[in-house]
Amino acid sequence: MKKSKLVIIIVIAVAIIAAVCGAYFAYFKPHNEAVKAYNTVVNSIQAKNNQLDTEIAHLQELVDNADKPLDETTTDAAKEALKAAGASKVVIDKMPKSTKAIISKTNELSVPVDYSDEISVLTEAYTNLNNSKKQYKQVTNPSEDFVLQRVLTIDDVADARAVTEDQDPNGKLHKAGGYTATIYIESKKVNQSGIYSSGEYADALIDKGTDAGGAVEVYANEEDAKKRNDYLATYDGGIFSSGSHKVVGTLVIRTSDELNASQQQEFEQKIIEALTKLD
C-alpha cells in the first residue's frame, strides 16, 4: 500500500515537473527572449533619441535667447529645423503584453534609426543663428574706432573721417536722440573735384559730407536709427535727396547721391559686409 502511494506521488511529481518544463519552454522562455530582444532594440533607439534631444535642446535654448539676430530668417530656419527634428523622432510606446505582440513590435522597431541628416540641419541652423546674433551685437552702437577700422578695409574707400563736436555738420553728436558717432566716407568712384566744399570745416572730407561717398551714423538704439532713417526718407526723390540710406542694427548706412543706383547698392552692401564680418 505504501509502495503504491509512493508510485502515485512520483508520477504526480513527474507530471508537475513536466508541466512546468513544458510551460517554461512553451511560454516563459520565448516570452523572456522576446522581452530581452525588445529591450535591446528600444535601448538602442533611446540612445539615439537622447542624442537628437540634446541637439534639439541646444538649438531651442539659442532660439529662446532674447538676443536679436541681424537676419530674422535665421530664426525661422532654426524653428523649422526644430520642428522637422521633433517630427522625425521615433516614438516608443509601452511594451505590449503578449509574446506575439512583443515580437511584432520588435520587428517593427528594428529598422535602423539614423538622425545624422536631422542633426546636421540642427547644427547648421545653430551656427547660422548664433553668428547672426553675434553680427547684430557687432552693429549695436559700436565704437567709433571699430567703424573706422572696418570701413577702411573696403577696397572702394579712399578715406574715412569721424566727426567731432567741433566738426559736426548736423550738430547731433552725443545729443539726445542723436548719433554717438558718424563716420564720413570718401569713395573712389565719386569724382571729388565735383563735390561742393564750403570750407566751413578744416577737415575737407567732413566738409563734403555724405556726398563724398557715404556715411555710417551710429545710434544708441534701433529706435533712434529708424527715426533718422524715416527723416532721410522724406527727401527721397527730391532735389535735397542725399542718396541711399538703410538701418542695420543701430546704424544708418548712407551712400552718396553722386553714385548711380547700382553703385549705391554695391557700396552699401560692402559697408554692411565689412561691419558685420565676424573675426
Short mmCIF file of the C-alpha atoms (twelve columns), coordinates in Angstrom:
data_MODEL
# 
_entry.id   MODEL 
# 
loop_
_atom_site.group_PDB 
_atom_site.id 
_atom_site.type_symbol 
_atom_site.label_atom_id 
_atom_site.label_alt_id 
_atom_site.label_comp_id 
_atom_site.label_asym_id 
_atom_site.label_seq_id 
_atom_site.Cartn_x 
_atom_site.Cartn_y 
_atom_site.Cartn_z 
_atom_site.pdbx_PDB_model_num 
ATOM 1   C CA . MET A 1   0.000  0.000   0.000   1 
ATOM 2   C CA . LYS A 2   2.785  2.348   0.890   1 
ATOM 3   C CA . LYS A 3   4.617  1.396   -2.294  1 
ATOM 4   C CA . SER A 4   1.558  2.272   -4.393  1 
ATOM 5   C CA . LYS A 5   1.255  5.674   -2.732  1 
ATOM 6   C CA . LEU A 6   4.909  6.375   -3.382  1 
ATOM 7   C CA . VAL A 7   4.493  5.478   -7.037  1 
ATOM 8   C CA . ILE A 8   1.485  7.750   -7.312  1 
ATOM 9   C CA . ILE A 9   3.401  10.623  -5.690  1 
ATOM 10  C CA . ILE A 10  6.328  10.111  -8.033  1 
ATOM 11  C CA . VAL A 11  4.020  10.041  -11.050 1 
ATOM 12  C CA . ILE A 12  2.306  13.241  -9.939  1 
ATOM 13  C CA . ALA A 13  5.647  14.941  -9.269  1 
ATOM 14  C CA . VAL A 14  6.936  13.921  -12.667 1 
ATOM 15  C CA . ALA A 15  3.747  15.223  -14.242 1 
ATOM 16  C CA . ILE A 16  4.072  18.535  -12.441 1 
ATOM 17  C CA . ILE A 17  7.715  18.890  -13.420 1 
ATOM 18  C CA . ALA A 18  6.842  18.013  -16.998 1 
ATOM 19  C CA . ALA A 19  4.057  20.587  -16.973 1 
ATOM 20  C CA . VAL A 20  6.315  23.255  -15.518 1 
ATOM 21  C CA . CYS A 21  9.061  22.486  -18.014 1 
ATOM 22  C CA . GLY A 22  6.549  22.468  -20.823 1 
ATOM 23  C CA . ALA A 23  5.181  25.809  -19.717 1 
ATOM 24  C CA . TYR A 24  8.680  27.253  -19.403 1 
ATOM 25  C CA . PHE A 25  9.798  26.156  -22.846 1 
ATOM 26  C CA . ALA A 26  6.405  26.807  -24.441 1 
ATOM 27  C CA . TYR A 27  5.713  30.233  -22.919 1 
ATOM 28  C CA . PHE A 28  8.106  31.712  -20.349 1 
ATOM 29  C CA . LYS A 29  11.358 31.168  -22.252 1 
ATOM 30  C CA . PRO A 30  10.032 32.557  -25.606 1 
ATOM 31  C CA . HIS A 31  8.422  35.451  -23.720 1 
ATOM 32  C CA . ASN A 32  11.602 36.295  -21.821 1 
ATOM 33  C CA . GLU A 33  13.639 36.104  -25.010 1 
ATOM 34  C CA . ALA A 34  11.122 38.340  -26.759 1 
ATOM 35  C CA . VAL A 35  11.284 40.877  -23.915 1 
ATOM 36  C CA . LYS A 36  15.086 40.814  -23.955 1 
ATOM 37  C CA . ALA A 37  15.198 41.391  -27.722 1 
ATOM 38  C CA . TYR A 38  12.614 44.186  -27.412 1 
ATOM 39  C CA . ASN A 39  14.590 45.954  -24.670 1 
ATOM 40  C CA . THR A 40  17.810 45.726  -26.694 1 
ATOM 41  C CA . VAL A 41  16.162 47.402  -29.685 1 
ATOM 42  C CA . VAL A 42  14.438 50.015  -27.522 1 
ATOM 43  C CA . ASN A 43  17.640 50.884  -25.647 1 
ATOM 44  C CA . SER A 44  19.440 51.425  -28.957 1 
ATOM 45  C CA . ILE A 45  16.685 53.732  -30.214 1 
ATOM 46  C CA . GLN A 46  16.537 55.593  -26.906 1 
ATOM 47  C CA . ALA A 47  20.281 56.275  -27.040 1 
ATOM 48  C CA . LYS A 48  19.865 57.853  -30.480 1 
ATOM 49  C CA . ASN A 49  16.765 59.742  -29.334 1 
ATOM 50  C CA . ASN A 50  18.774 61.152  -26.430 1 
ATOM 51  C CA . GLN A 51  21.448 62.359  -28.845 1 
ATOM 52  C CA . LEU A 52  18.807 64.040  -31.014 1 
ATOM 53  C CA . ASP A 53  17.117 65.545  -27.939 1 
ATOM 54  C CA . THR A 54  20.452 67.045  -26.851 1 
ATOM 55  C CA . GLU A 55  20.868 68.800  -30.218 1 
ATOM 56  C CA . ILE A 56  17.239 69.948  -30.171 1 
ATOM 57  C CA . ALA A 57  17.609 71.395  -26.660 1 
ATOM 58  C CA . HIS A 58  20.872 73.115  -27.676 1 
ATOM 59  C CA . LEU A 59  19.216 74.915  -30.586 1 
ATOM 60  C CA . GLN A 60  15.990 75.603  -28.668 1 
ATOM 61  C CA . GLU A 61  17.981 77.391  -25.970 1 
ATOM 62  C CA . LEU A 62  19.529 79.657  -28.604 1 
ATOM 63  C CA . VAL A 63  16.143 80.357  -30.211 1 
ATOM 64  C CA . ASP A 64  14.668 81.238  -26.808 1 
ATOM 65  C CA . ASN A 65  17.586 83.550  -26.044 1 
ATOM 66  C CA . ALA A 66  16.459 87.187  -26.104 1 
ATOM 67  C CA . ASP A 67  19.438 88.320  -28.193 1 
ATOM 68  C CA . LYS A 68  18.322 89.604  -31.581 1 
ATOM 69  C CA . PRO A 69  19.727 88.231  -34.851 1 
ATOM 70  C CA . LEU A 70  20.783 90.507  -37.685 1 
ATOM 71  C CA . ASP A 71  18.925 88.271  -40.148 1 
ATOM 72  C CA . GLU A 72  15.496 87.225  -38.859 1 
ATOM 73  C CA . THR A 73  15.298 84.390  -41.383 1 
ATOM 74  C CA . THR A 74  17.925 82.520  -39.352 1 
ATOM 75  C CA . THR A 75  15.381 82.283  -36.524 1 
ATOM 76  C CA . ASP A 76  12.722 80.990  -38.920 1 
ATOM 77  C CA . ALA A 77  15.155 78.392  -40.286 1 
ATOM 78  C CA . ALA A 78  16.050 77.289  -36.745 1 
ATOM 79  C CA . LYS A 79  12.383 76.847  -35.838 1 
ATOM 80  C CA . GLU A 80  11.790 74.784  -38.976 1 
ATOM 81  C CA . ALA A 81  14.806 72.606  -38.137 1 
ATOM 82  C CA . LEU A 82  13.432 72.038  -34.628 1 
ATOM 83  C CA . LYS A 83  10.017 71.149  -35.988 1 
ATOM 84  C CA . ALA A 84  11.413 68.673  -38.528 1 
ATOM 85  C CA . ALA A 85  13.733 67.051  -35.983 1 
ATOM 86  C CA . GLY A 86  10.938 66.615  -33.471 1 
ATOM 87  C CA . ALA A 87  8.696  65.038  -36.095 1 
ATOM 88  C CA . SER A 88  11.429 62.610  -37.175 1 
ATOM 89  C CA . LYS A 89  11.973 61.135  -33.720 1 
ATOM 90  C CA . VAL A 90  10.900 57.516  -33.259 1 
ATOM 91  C CA . VAL A 91  8.216  57.335  -30.557 1 
ATOM 92  C CA . ILE A 92  8.489  54.353  -28.204 1 
ATOM 93  C CA . ASP A 93  5.213  53.296  -26.574 1 
ATOM 94  C CA . LYS A 94  4.736  50.843  -23.703 1 
ATOM 95  C CA . MET A 95  5.830  47.284  -24.358 1 
ATOM 96  C CA . PRO A 96  2.927  45.064  -25.498 1 
ATOM 97  C CA . LYS A 97  1.823  42.252  -23.174 1 
ATOM 98  C CA . SER A 98  1.643  39.183  -25.381 1 
ATOM 99  C CA . THR A 99  4.765  37.451  -26.677 1 
ATOM 100 C CA . LYS A 100 3.480  37.614  -30.228 1 
ATOM 101 C CA . ALA A 101 2.800  41.349  -29.993 1 
ATOM 102 C CA . ILE A 102 6.235  41.961  -28.441 1 
ATOM 103 C CA . ILE A 103 7.961  40.095  -31.279 1 
ATOM 104 C CA . SER A 104 5.904  42.008  -33.835 1 
ATOM 105 C CA . LYS A 105 6.746  45.363  -32.228 1 
ATOM 106 C CA . THR A 106 10.443 44.440  -32.009 1 
ATOM 107 C CA . ASN A 107 10.499 43.663  -35.719 1 
ATOM 108 C CA . GLU A 108 8.784  46.975  -36.412 1 
ATOM 109 C CA . LEU A 109 11.350 48.900  -34.336 1 
ATOM 110 C CA . SER A 110 14.333 47.024  -35.755 1 
ATOM 111 C CA . VAL A 111 14.529 49.320  -38.789 1 
ATOM 112 C CA . PRO A 112 17.875 51.211  -38.371 1 
ATOM 113 C CA . VAL A 113 17.430 54.687  -36.876 1 
ATOM 114 C CA . ASP A 114 19.686 57.382  -38.336 1 
ATOM 115 C CA . TYR A 115 19.322 61.011  -37.280 1 
ATOM 116 C CA . SER A 116 22.526 62.214  -38.950 1 
ATOM 117 C CA . ASP A 117 20.671 64.366  -41.503 1 
ATOM 118 C CA . GLU A 118 18.464 65.938  -38.848 1 
ATOM 119 C CA . ILE A 119 21.435 66.619  -36.563 1 
ATOM 120 C CA . SER A 120 23.353 68.158  -39.474 1 
ATOM 121 C CA . VAL A 121 20.453 70.535  -40.179 1 
ATOM 122 C CA . LEU A 122 20.172 71.419  -36.480 1 
ATOM 123 C CA . THR A 123 23.905 72.104  -36.272 1 
ATOM 124 C CA . GLU A 124 23.864 74.326  -39.355 1 
ATOM 125 C CA . ALA A 125 20.817 76.215  -38.075 1 
ATOM 126 C CA . TYR A 126 22.567 76.763  -34.732 1 
ATOM 127 C CA . THR A 127 25.714 78.108  -36.405 1 
ATOM 128 C CA . ASN A 128 23.767 80.464  -38.673 1 
ATOM 129 C CA . LEU A 129 21.551 81.812  -35.894 1 
ATOM 130 C CA . ASN A 130 24.418 82.157  -33.433 1 
ATOM 131 C CA . ASN A 131 26.522 84.043  -35.982 1 
ATOM 132 C CA . SER A 132 23.596 86.289  -36.867 1 
ATOM 133 C CA . LYS A 133 23.129 87.186  -33.196 1 
ATOM 134 C CA . LYS A 134 26.831 87.960  -32.907 1 
ATOM 135 C CA . GLN A 135 26.582 90.161  -36.002 1 
ATOM 136 C CA . TYR A 136 23.684 92.131  -34.555 1 
ATOM 137 C CA . LYS A 137 25.669 92.792  -31.377 1 
ATOM 138 C CA . GLN A 138 28.530 93.969  -33.560 1 
ATOM 139 C CA . VAL A 139 26.368 96.654  -35.184 1 
ATOM 140 C CA . THR A 140 24.621 97.700  -31.973 1 
ATOM 141 C CA . ASN A 141 26.123 101.071 -31.010 1 
ATOM 142 C CA . PRO A 142 29.687 100.051 -31.927 1 
ATOM 143 C CA . SER A 143 32.615 102.282 -31.096 1 
ATOM 144 C CA . GLU A 144 33.822 104.968 -33.469 1 
ATOM 145 C CA . ASP A 145 37.178 103.201 -33.766 1 
ATOM 146 C CA . PHE A 146 35.532 99.922  -34.745 1 
ATOM 147 C CA . VAL A 147 33.524 101.546 -37.550 1 
ATOM 148 C CA . LEU A 148 36.532 103.467 -38.839 1 
ATOM 149 C CA . GLN A 149 38.753 100.387 -38.846 1 
ATOM 150 C CA . ARG A 150 36.180 98.255  -40.666 1 
ATOM 151 C CA . VAL A 151 35.238 100.912 -43.234 1 
ATOM 152 C CA . LEU A 152 38.868 101.474 -44.161 1 
ATOM 153 C CA . THR A 153 39.200 97.808  -45.179 1 
ATOM 154 C CA . ILE A 154 36.795 98.336  -48.101 1 
ATOM 155 C CA . ASP A 155 38.537 98.487  -51.477 1 
ATOM 156 C CA . ASP A 156 36.281 101.292 -52.772 1 
ATOM 157 C CA . VAL A 157 37.101 103.547 -49.802 1 
ATOM 158 C CA . ALA A 158 39.811 106.185 -50.264 1 
ATOM 159 C CA . ASP A 159 39.471 107.720 -46.809 1 
ATOM 160 C CA . ALA A 160 37.168 107.991 -43.785 1 
ATOM 161 C CA . ARG A 161 36.792 110.571 -41.021 1 
ATOM 162 C CA . ALA A 162 34.828 110.667 -37.758 1 
ATOM 163 C CA . VAL A 163 33.004 113.855 -36.778 1 
ATOM 164 C CA . THR A 164 33.845 115.711 -33.586 1 
ATOM 165 C CA . GLU A 165 31.771 118.165 -31.587 1 
ATOM 166 C CA . ASP A 166 33.740 120.973 -33.284 1 
ATOM 167 C CA . GLN A 167 33.331 119.465 -36.753 1 
ATOM 168 C CA . ASP A 168 29.814 118.076 -36.960 1 
ATOM 169 C CA . PRO A 169 27.675 119.264 -39.891 1 
ATOM 170 C CA . ASN A 170 24.414 118.102 -38.266 1 
ATOM 171 C CA . GLY A 171 25.319 119.123 -34.726 1 
ATOM 172 C CA . LYS A 172 23.795 115.932 -33.266 1 
ATOM 173 C CA . LEU A 173 26.858 114.192 -31.815 1 
ATOM 174 C CA . HIS A 174 26.129 112.793 -28.309 1 
ATOM 175 C CA . LYS A 175 22.840 114.693 -28.075 1 
ATOM 176 C CA . ALA A 176 19.575 113.004 -27.026 1 
ATOM 177 C CA . GLY A 177 18.280 111.008 -29.992 1 
ATOM 178 C CA . GLY A 178 21.367 111.932 -31.977 1 
ATOM 179 C CA . TYR A 179 24.250 109.771 -33.087 1 
ATOM 180 C CA . THR A 180 27.024 108.515 -30.837 1 
ATOM 181 C CA . ALA A 181 29.385 108.646 -33.817 1 
ATOM 182 C CA . THR A 182 29.318 109.495 -37.512 1 
ATOM 183 C CA . ILE A 183 31.978 108.451 -39.976 1 
ATOM 184 C CA . TYR A 184 32.051 110.110 -43.393 1 
ATOM 185 C CA . ILE A 185 33.438 108.005 -46.228 1 
ATOM 186 C CA . GLU A 186 35.254 109.031 -49.400 1 
ATOM 187 C CA . SER A 187 34.516 106.702 -52.311 1 
ATOM 188 C CA . LYS A 188 36.990 106.163 -55.136 1 
ATOM 189 C CA . LYS A 189 34.035 106.063 -57.527 1 
ATOM 190 C CA . VAL A 190 32.960 109.636 -56.758 1 
ATOM 191 C CA . ASN A 191 34.712 112.483 -58.598 1 
ATOM 192 C CA . GLN A 192 35.787 114.521 -55.585 1 
ATOM 193 C CA . SER A 193 36.600 117.607 -57.670 1 
ATOM 194 C CA . GLY A 194 32.910 117.919 -58.448 1 
ATOM 195 C CA . ILE A 195 31.801 117.788 -54.809 1 
ATOM 196 C CA . TYR A 196 30.956 121.144 -53.193 1 
ATOM 197 C CA . SER A 197 33.011 122.048 -50.140 1 
ATOM 198 C CA . SER A 198 32.055 125.157 -48.174 1 
ATOM 199 C CA . GLY A 199 35.349 125.351 -46.328 1 
ATOM 200 C CA . GLU A 200 33.498 125.630 -43.040 1 
ATOM 201 C CA . TYR A 201 35.386 122.713 -41.550 1 
ATOM 202 C CA . ALA A 202 39.117 122.134 -41.518 1 
ATOM 203 C CA . ASP A 203 38.663 118.515 -42.492 1 
ATOM 204 C CA . ALA A 204 37.744 118.550 -46.192 1 
ATOM 205 C CA . LEU A 205 36.031 115.139 -46.089 1 
ATOM 206 C CA . ILE A 206 33.744 116.158 -43.242 1 
ATOM 207 C CA . ASP A 207 33.046 119.401 -45.082 1 
ATOM 208 C CA . LYS A 208 31.906 117.438 -48.156 1 
ATOM 209 C CA . GLY A 209 29.804 115.124 -46.020 1 
ATOM 210 C CA . THR A 210 27.886 112.162 -47.422 1 
ATOM 211 C CA . ASP A 211 28.251 113.471 -50.996 1 
ATOM 212 C CA . ALA A 212 31.892 112.356 -50.973 1 
ATOM 213 C CA . GLY A 213 30.832 108.716 -50.881 1 
ATOM 214 C CA . GLY A 214 28.725 107.860 -47.897 1 
ATOM 215 C CA . ALA A 215 28.488 107.743 -44.127 1 
ATOM 216 C CA . VAL A 216 27.854 105.463 -41.195 1 
ATOM 217 C CA . GLU A 217 25.772 107.068 -38.465 1 
ATOM 218 C CA . VAL A 218 25.843 105.214 -35.126 1 
ATOM 219 C CA . TYR A 219 22.902 105.439 -32.706 1 
ATOM 220 C CA . ALA A 220 22.421 104.199 -29.158 1 
ATOM 221 C CA . ASN A 221 19.360 102.166 -30.108 1 
ATOM 222 C CA . GLU A 222 17.389 100.943 -33.089 1 
ATOM 223 C CA . GLU A 223 14.506 103.334 -32.442 1 
ATOM 224 C CA . ASP A 224 16.716 106.395 -32.880 1 
ATOM 225 C CA . ALA A 225 18.269 104.894 -36.010 1 
ATOM 226 C CA . LYS A 226 14.829 104.264 -37.518 1 
ATOM 227 C CA . LYS A 227 13.691 107.796 -36.719 1 
ATOM 228 C CA . ARG A 228 16.738 109.181 -38.517 1 
ATOM 229 C CA . ASN A 229 16.146 106.869 -41.473 1 
ATOM 230 C CA . ASP A 230 12.499 107.940 -41.688 1 
ATOM 231 C CA . TYR A 231 13.595 111.573 -41.671 1 
ATOM 232 C CA . LEU A 232 16.024 110.987 -44.530 1 
ATOM 233 C CA . ALA A 233 13.265 109.200 -46.453 1 
ATOM 234 C CA . THR A 234 11.209 112.419 -46.570 1 
ATOM 235 C CA . TYR A 235 13.788 113.817 -49.013 1 
ATOM 236 C CA . ASP A 236 13.985 110.758 -51.267 1 
ATOM 237 C CA . GLY A 237 13.427 111.550 -54.920 1 
ATOM 238 C CA . GLY A 238 13.627 115.320 -54.378 1 
ATOM 239 C CA . ILE A 239 16.312 117.893 -55.039 1 
ATOM 240 C CA . PHE A 240 17.521 117.571 -51.442 1 
ATOM 241 C CA . SER A 241 17.931 113.804 -51.607 1 
ATOM 242 C CA . SER A 242 21.309 112.845 -50.158 1 
ATOM 243 C CA . GLY A 243 21.437 109.299 -51.507 1 
ATOM 244 C CA . SER A 244 20.507 105.849 -50.243 1 
ATOM 245 C CA . HIS A 245 20.059 105.014 -46.557 1 
ATOM 246 C CA . LYS A 246 19.396 101.828 -44.629 1 
ATOM 247 C CA . VAL A 247 19.114 100.789 -40.986 1 
ATOM 248 C CA . VAL A 248 21.413 97.950  -39.952 1 
ATOM 249 C CA . GLY A 249 21.285 97.213  -36.239 1 
ATOM 250 C CA . THR A 250 21.507 100.683 -34.660 1 
ATOM 251 C CA . LEU A 251 23.362 102.137 -37.644 1 
ATOM 252 C CA . VAL A 252 22.178 104.160 -40.609 1 
ATOM 253 C CA . ILE A 253 24.252 103.219 -43.638 1 
ATOM 254 C CA . ARG A 254 24.256 106.002 -46.221 1 
ATOM 255 C CA . THR A 255 25.690 106.261 -49.737 1 
ATOM 256 C CA . SER A 256 26.214 109.330 -51.907 1 
ATOM 257 C CA . ASP A 257 23.661 110.570 -54.419 1 
ATOM 258 C CA . GLU A 258 26.668 111.045 -56.721 1 
ATOM 259 C CA . LEU A 259 26.731 107.261 -57.192 1 
ATOM 260 C CA . ASN A 260 24.243 105.645 -59.551 1 
ATOM 261 C CA . ALA A 261 21.674 103.186 -58.145 1 
ATOM 262 C CA . SER A 262 23.765 100.080 -58.822 1 
ATOM 263 C CA . GLN A 263 26.861 101.687 -57.316 1 
ATOM 264 C CA . GLN A 264 24.886 102.752 -54.245 1 
ATOM 265 C CA . GLN A 265 23.590 99.223  -53.737 1 
ATOM 266 C CA . GLU A 266 27.031 97.693  -54.212 1 
ATOM 267 C CA . PHE A 267 28.745 100.170 -51.891 1 
ATOM 268 C CA . GLU A 268 26.056 99.807  -49.242 1 
ATOM 269 C CA . GLN A 269 26.497 96.021  -49.288 1 
ATOM 270 C CA . LYS A 270 30.269 96.321  -48.988 1 
ATOM 271 C CA . ILE A 271 29.890 98.572  -45.950 1 
ATOM 272 C CA . ILE A 272 27.443 96.162  -44.326 1 
ATOM 273 C CA . GLU A 273 29.708 93.189  -45.014 1 
ATOM 274 C CA . ALA A 274 32.705 94.986  -43.541 1 
ATOM 275 C CA . LEU A 275 30.827 95.922  -40.381 1 
ATOM 276 C CA . THR A 276 29.216 92.518  -39.853 1 
ATOM 277 C CA . LYS A 277 32.210 90.337  -40.672 1 
ATOM 278 C CA . LEU A 278 32.959 88.052  -37.723 1 
ATOM 279 C CA . ASP A 279 36.560 87.616  -36.627 1 
# 
